[in-house]
Amino acid sequence: MSSTGVLERWQRSLAVRLSVWFALLFTLGFGAIFGGLYYKLGAELESQEAEALELRVRQYASVYNLQGLAGLRSRLAVEGDDPNVLNLFIEFVFPDDSEPFIVKVPPSWIEGEVDRALVRDISGALVEQRTMSVRVPENEDQDVLHAFQPLADGNGLHIARTAESRRVLLRPLRATFLWIGAGVVVFGFAAGLLVARRATRPLSDVIATARRIIATGTMEARVPTPRRRDEVADLVTAFNTVLDKNAGLLRSMREALDNVAHDLRTPLTRLRGTAEVALRGGGSQGAANEALADCVEQADDVLQLLRVMMEISEAEAGMLKLDRKPTELGELARDAADLYSEVAEAKSVQLSCELPMPTPIEADVVRLRQAIANLIDNAIKYTPEGGRVTIETSRQAGESVLRISDTGPGIPEADQARIWERLYRGDSSRSQRGLGLGLSMVRAIVEAHGGHVSQSNRPEGGAVFELTLPLRR
């Protein structure tokens, strides 16, 4: 791979970008900590130097107030070998702004001897001293510290000294920080890259799996589930769940297409055969009309199958148009039962309604009656002669409930999970005439009304279908 390709890959890598941000934040945090320590340490050093000088000027002022200038000079002579005293500049300052009286000058502050002269000391006595030129050092590596203390005679004592600047004292610390900081940045980037790569590895697996599915067209590929439980693991789980659902939908579509092809093959074959018979001629007009009538009936079956499938698709997509009106669930159940009363009587099946209380709802009367009729039709169809189909309504937790039970064989456990699928027909229903869309249509209509439908088997035998809808307030 070329260097340009590698650079582009690094620029596009989320792990690299996270590592850069991690290293940047780590560096800023480390820099802020060092800056605070650097400032605090420098201020502490300066404060200690200033406090030491303030203590010394108070001590010398106390000596002068008690023993005079001679006592102060005697104290300085005793401390002369002390480096801290050797580098002191000491002078008396007068309130009348006359020229200060210098007591002591550090050797490094003297520029050179000029002349000898008789001058008065601070007490007014004539003394002989050297007149000298004094220059305060101006060195960026040194700071000049000052301290002042008023005296009992109204004058003031001024002390100054040079000290290494904070920049010089902390120079080794800065050098150490630069080396450590560089190591911290490199370590932070490397650690961040390692952590980010581990954190984003599931995302790379998702991308690789998606590309594999696109390239091969197979839906069996899945992303390995991470061991840790975090947002990325939830994303991987959701992605795998979507793949599972898509695979299931594809299987359902294939099965639905197979079932549609199977269910359409028979009426279309009959339609073709009937049309061929009619086209051969030689028969009576009545036979031709009968053949045409059969063609129309077969065509109606095909159209009915397609229409029901389209309505189910609209309902599942939330696009089924409903003309909602206030109505009574019990009344709809009674109307549907009246439609099938003769069918039940012809089969010697007892059809009864138990509607003890009002169950007001808001629904599309035609659609919901169609769903209830489908359930009643199924119950009568699979109930043997002498059996019973019971229709009951009730209220439960603010919902209207319709329960249709029969005394038939019930639904096999293996088929219970699939009876709501389009065009699915269990082994026990193969012998019955139908499209395999009735229960799918029932569920689609009920869910379009904001309700739900479920199925179970009675312990003593028979199936129970329960339809639940929101109770109208």
C-alpha positions in Angstrom: 0.0 0.0 0.0 1.4 3.4 -0.9 2.2 6.1 1.6 -0.7 8.2 0.4 -3.1 5.3 1.0 -1.7 4.7 4.5 -2.0 8.4 5.3 -5.6 8.6 4.0 -6.5 5.5 6.0 -5.0 7.0 9.1 -6.9 10.3 8.5 -10.2 8.3 8.1 -9.6 6.1 11.1 -11.8 6.9 14.1 -9.3 5.3 16.4 -6.5 7.6 15.3 -8.7 10.7 15.7 -9.8 9.6 19.1 -6.1 8.9 20.0 -5.1 12.4 18.9 -7.9 14.0 20.9 -6.9 11.8 23.9 -3.3 12.8 23.6 -4.2 16.5 23.2 -6.4 16.5 26.3 -3.8 14.5 28.2 -1.2 17.1 27.2 -3.4 20.0 28.1 -4.2 18.5 31.5 -0.5 17.7 32.2 0.5 21.2 31.1 -2.1 22.8 33.3 -0.9 20.7 36.3 2.7 21.5 35.6 1.9 25.2 35.1 0.1 25.4 38.4 3.0 23.6 40.2 5.6 25.8 38.5 3.8 29.0 39.5 3.1 27.7 43.1 6.7 26.6 43.6 8.1 29.9 42.2 5.8 31.9 44.4 6.7 29.9 47.4 10.5 30.3 46.8 10.0 34.1 46.3 7.9 34.3 49.5 10.5 32.5 51.5 13.2 34.8 50.3 11.1 37.9 51.1 10.1 36.6 54.5 13.8 35.9 55.4 14.8 39.4 54.3 11.9 41.0 56.3 13.0 39.0 59.4 16.5 40.2 59.0 15.6 43.9 58.6 13.5 43.7 61.8 16.4 42.1 63.7 18.8 44.8 62.5 16.3 47.6 63.3 15.9 46.2 66.8 19.7 46.1 67.3 20.0 49.7 66.1 17.2 50.9 68.3 18.9 49.4 71.4 22.6 49.8 70.6 22.9 52.4 68.0 25.0 52.4 64.8 28.0 50.9 66.7 25.9 48.0 67.9 24.6 47.4 64.3 28.2 47.5 62.9 29.3 45.1 65.6 26.5 42.7 64.7 27.5 42.9 61.0 31.1 42.3 61.9 30.2 39.2 63.8 28.0 37.9 60.9 30.5 39.0 58.2 31.4 35.4 57.1 27.8 34.5 56.6 27.1 34.5 52.8 23.6 35.8 53.4 25.1 38.8 55.2 28.0 39.3 52.8 25.6 40.0 49.9 23.5 42.5 51.9 23.1 46.1 50.9 22.3 48.2 54.0 21.5 51.9 54.2 19.7 54.4 56.4 17.0 56.5 54.8 16.1 60.0 56.1 12.7 61.6 56.1 14.0 64.9 54.7 15.0 63.2 51.4 18.7 63.9 52.0 21.2 61.5 50.6 21.0 58.1 52.4 23.8 56.9 54.6 25.2 53.6 53.3 26.3 51.1 56.0 27.2 48.1 53.9 27.6 47.4 50.2 28.1 43.9 48.6 31.4 43.7 46.8 29.7 42.9 43.5 27.7 46.2 43.7 30.9 48.4 44.0 32.0 49.8 40.6 35.3 51.3 41.9 36.9 53.5 44.6 36.8 57.3 43.7 38.1 59.4 46.6 38.4 59.7 50.4 36.4 62.3 52.1 35.2 63.4 55.6 31.5 62.8 55.9 29.2 62.7 58.8 27.7 59.4 59.9 24.1 58.9 60.9 24.8 60.3 64.5 26.3 63.5 63.1 30.0 62.6 64.0 32.7 63.1 61.4 34.1 59.9 60.1 36.5 59.1 57.2 35.1 56.8 54.6 35.6 56.0 51.1 33.4 57.6 48.5 32.3 54.9 46.1 30.1 54.4 43.1 27.4 51.8 43.7 25.4 50.1 40.9 22.5 47.7 41.6 23.1 44.6 39.4 20.9 44.3 36.4 21.0 40.6 35.5 18.0 38.7 34.1 19.2 35.7 36.0 19.0 37.5 39.4 16.2 39.3 41.2 16.8 42.2 43.7 14.8 41.9 46.9 14.1 44.8 49.2 12.9 45.2 52.8 12.3 48.4 54.8 11.8 48.9 58.6 11.0 52.3 60.3 13.4 53.1 63.2 12.7 54.7 66.6 14.6 57.9 65.7 12.3 58.6 62.7 14.7 57.3 60.1 14.3 54.1 58.2 16.4 51.1 57.6 16.6 49.7 54.0 18.0 46.3 53.2 18.4 44.8 49.7 20.0 41.7 48.3 20.3 39.8 45.1 18.8 36.3 44.7 18.7 33.9 41.8 15.5 34.4 39.8 12.7 31.9 39.8 13.5 31.2 36.1 17.0 30.1 37.0 16.0 28.1 40.1 13.3 26.3 38.2 15.3 25.7 35.0 16.1 22.1 35.9 12.4 21.5 36.6 11.5 23.0 33.1 14.0 20.7 31.4 12.6 17.7 33.3 9.1 18.7 32.4 10.0 18.9 28.7 11.4 15.4 28.7 8.6 14.0 30.8 6.0 15.9 28.8 7.3 14.5 25.5 7.2 11.0 26.9 3.7 11.7 28.3 2.4 12.8 24.9 3.9 9.8 23.1 2.6 7.5 25.8 -0.8 9.2 25.7 -1.1 8.8 22.0 0.0 5.2 22.1 -2.3 4.3 25.0 -5.1 6.2 23.4 -4.6 4.4 20.1 -4.6 1.1 21.8 -7.7 1.8 23.8 -9.5 3.4 20.9 -8.7 0.5 18.6 -10.1 -1.9 21.2 -13.1 0.2 21.7 -13.8 0.6 17.9 -13.0 -2.9 16.9 -16.7 -3.9 17.0 -17.4 -1.0 14.6 -14.8 -2.4 12.2 -16.5 -5.8 12.5 -19.8 -4.2 11.7 -18.3 -2.6 8.6 -16.6 -5.8 7.5 -19.8 -7.8 8.0 -21.8 -5.3 6.0 -19.3 -5.3 3.2 -19.3 -9.1 3.2 -23.1 -9.2 2.9 -23.0 -6.6 0.1 -20.4 -8.6 -1.8 -21.8 -12.1 -1.3 -25.5 -11.3 -0.9 -25.7 -13.8 1.9 -27.6 -12.9 5.1 -25.9 -15.5 7.3 -22.9 -13.3 8.3 -23.1 -11.9 11.8 -20.9 -9.5 13.9 -19.1 -11.2 16.8 -20.7 -9.9 20.0 -18.2 -8.1 22.3 -17.7 -9.4 25.8 -18.2 -6.1 27.5 -21.6 -4.5 27.8 -21.6 -0.9 26.6 -23.1 1.3 23.9 -20.9 -0.3 21.2 -22.0 -3.8 22.3 -25.6 -2.6 22.2 -25.0 -1.3 18.6 -23.6 -4.7 17.6 -26.5 -6.5 19.2 -29.0 -4.2 17.4 -27.2 -4.7 14.1 -27.3 -8.5 14.4 -31.0 -8.3 15.4 -31.7 -6.2 12.3 -29.9 -8.8 10.2 -31.9 -11.6 11.9 -35.1 -9.8 11.2 -34.1 -9.0 7.6 -33.2 -12.7 7.1 -36.5 -13.7 8.6 -38.4 -11.3 6.4 -36.6 -12.6 3.3 -37.5 -16.2 4.3 -41.1 -15.1 4.9 -41.2 -13.4 1.5 -39.8 -16.5 -0.2 -42.3 -18.7 1.6 -45.1 -16.2 0.8 -44.1 -16.1 -2.9 -44.0 -19.9 -2.9 -47.5 -20.1 -1.3 -48.9 -17.4 -3.6 -47.5 -19.3 -6.6 -49.0 -22.5 -5.3 -52.4 -21.0 -4.5 -52.5 -19.1 -7.8 -51.5 -22.1 -9.8 -54.7 -24.1 -9.1 -57.2 -21.4 -10.0 -55.2 -20.2 -13.0 -54.9 -23.8 -14.3 -58.6 -24.3 -13.9 -59.3 -20.9 -15.5 -57.1 -21.9 -18.5 -58.7 -25.3 -18.7 -62.2 -23.9 -18.6 -61.3 -21.3 -21.2 -59.8 -23.9 -23.5 -63.0 -26.0 -23.2 -65.1 -23.0 -24.1 -62.9 -22.1 -27.1 -63.1 -25.6 -28.6 -66.7 -25.0 -29.5 -69.0 -27.8 -30.6 -70.9 -27.5 -27.4 -74.2 -25.9 -26.6 -74.5 -22.2 -25.7 -75.4 -23.3 -22.1 -72.1 -25.1 -21.7 -70.2 -22.1 -23.0 -72.0 -19.8 -20.6 -71.3 -22.2 -17.7 -67.6 -22.2 -18.7 -67.5 -18.5 -18.8 -69.2 -18.4 -15.4 -66.5 -20.7 -14.0 -63.8 -18.4 -15.5 -65.3 -15.4 -13.7 -65.5 -17.3 -10.4 -61.8 -18.4 -10.8 -60.8 -14.9 -11.6 -62.7 -13.6 -8.6 -60.7 -16.0 -6.4 -57.4 -14.7 -7.8 -58.5 -11.1 -7.3 -59.7 -11.9 -3.8 -56.3 -13.3 -2.9 -54.4 -10.3 -4.3 -56.8 -7.8 -2.7 -56.5 -9.4 0.7 -52.7 -9.5 0.5 -52.7 -5.8 -0.5 -55.0 -4.8 2.4 -52.8 -6.8 4.8 -49.7 -4.9 3.5 -51.4 -1.6 3.9 -52.5 -2.4 7.4 -49.0 -3.6 8.5 -47.5 -0.4 7.0 -50.0 1.8 8.9 -51.7 3.0 5.6 -55.0 1.2 5.9 -57.8 3.8 5.8 -60.2 3.4 8.7 -63.6 5.1 9.0 -63.6 5.2 12.8 -67.0 5.7 14.5 -68.3 5.1 18.1 -69.7 1.6 18.2 -70.3 -1.4 20.5 -67.9 -4.4 20.3 -70.7 -6.7 21.6 -73.1 -5.5 18.8 -70.4 -6.2 16.1 -69.9 -9.7 17.6 -73.6 -10.3 17.6 -74.0 -9.1 14.0 -71.1 -11.4 12.8 -72.6 -14.3 14.8 -76.0 -13.8 13.1 -74.2 -14.0 9.7 -72.9 -17.5 10.6 -75.8 -18.8 12.6 -77.2 -20.8 9.6 -73.7 -22.2 8.9 -73.3 -23.3 12.5 -76.8 -24.8 12.5 -76.1 -26.7 9.3 -73.0 -28.2 10.9 -74.8 -28.9 14.2 -72.5 -26.5 16.1 -74.0 -24.5 18.9 -73.2 -20.8 18.5 -73.8 -18.7 21.6 -73.1 -15.1 22.6 -72.5 -14.0 26.2 -72.4 -10.2 26.3 -72.9 -9.2 29.9 -71.9 -5.6 29.8 -71.4 -2.7 27.3 -68.0 -2.5 25.6 -67.9 0.8 23.8 -65.1 1.3 21.2 -64.2 3.5 18.3 -63.6 1.5 15.2 -64.2 1.0 11.5 -67.4 -1.1 11.7 -66.9 -2.8 8.4 -63.3 -3.8 8.9 -63.7 -4.9 12.5 -66.8 -6.9 11.7 -64.8 -8.6 8.9 -62.1 -9.6 11.4 -64.6 -10.9 13.9 -66.4 -12.9 11.2 -63.1 -14.5 10.2 -62.5 -15.7 13.7 -66.1 -17.1 14.0 -65.7 -18.7 10.6 -62.5 -20.5 11.7 -64.0 -21.6 15.0 -67.1 -23.1 13.2 -64.9 -24.7 10.5 -62.7 -26.6 12.9 -65.3 -27.5 15.5 -66.8 -31.0 15.0 -70.5 -31.7 14.8 -72.2 -31.4 18.2 -69.5 -29.0 19.3 -69.9 -25.4 20.7 -68.6 -22.0 19.8 -68.9 -19.3 22.4 -68.5 -15.5 21.9 -67.9 -13.4 25.1 -67.1 -9.8 25.7 -65.7 -8.2 28.9 -63.7 -5.2 30.2 -60.2 -5.5 31.5 -58.0 -2.6 32.7 -59.6 0.0 30.4 -59.8 -2.3 27.4 -62.7 -4.0 25.6 -62.1 -7.8 25.2 -63.7 -10.2 22.7 -63.1 -13.9 23.3 -64.1 -16.6 20.8 -63.6 -20.2 22.0 -64.5 -23.5 20.5 -64.5 -27.2 21.4 -62.4 -28.3 18.4 -59.0 -30.0 18.4 -57.1 -26.7 19.1 -54.0 -25.5 17.3 -50.9 -27.7 17.5 -48.1 -26.2 19.5 -45.8 -26.3 16.4 -48.2 -24.1 14.4 -49.1 -21.6 17.1 -46.2 -19.3 16.4 -46.9 -19.2 12.6 -50.7 -19.1 12.3 -50.5 -15.3 11.9 -48.2 -15.4 8.9 -49.5 -14.7 5.5 -50.5 -17.8 3.4 -49.4 -20.1 6.2 -51.6 -23.2 6.5 -50.9 -25.9 9.0 -51.1 -29.6 8.3 -54.6 -29.8 9.9 -55.9 -27.0 7.7 -54.7 -28.3 4.3 -57.9 -30.2 3.8 -60.0 -27.0 4.4 -60.7 -24.6 1.6 -59.2 -21.2 2.1 -56.4 -18.8 1.2 -54.4 -18.9 4.4 -54.8 -15.1 4.9 -57.7 -14.9 7.3 -55.7 -14.7 10.6 -53.1 -12.4 9.0 -56.0 -10.1 8.0 -57.5 -10.3 11.5 -54.2 -9.3 13.2 -53.6 -6.5 10.7 -57.0 -5.0 11.2 -56.9 -5.2 15.0 -53.4 -3.7 15.2 -54.5 -0.9 12.9 -57.1 -0.1 15.5 -54.5 0.0 18.2 -55.3 -3.4 19.7 -53.9 -6.8 19.7 -55.0 -10.4 19.2 -53.7 -13.6 20.8 -54.4 -17.3 20.7 -54.3 -20.1 23.2 -55.7 -23.6 23.7 -58.2 -24.6 26.4 -57.1 -27.2 28.9 -60.1 -29.3 28.1 -59.6 -28.9 24.4 -60.4 -26.3 21.8 -58.9 -23.0 20.7 -59.4 -19.6 22.2 -58.9 -16.3 20.3 -58.8 -13.1 22.3 -59.2 -9.8 20.6 -58.4 -6.6 22.7 -59.2 -3.0 21.8 -59.0 0.3 23.6 -62.1 1.1 25.5 -63.8 4.3 24.3 -64.0 6.9 27.0 
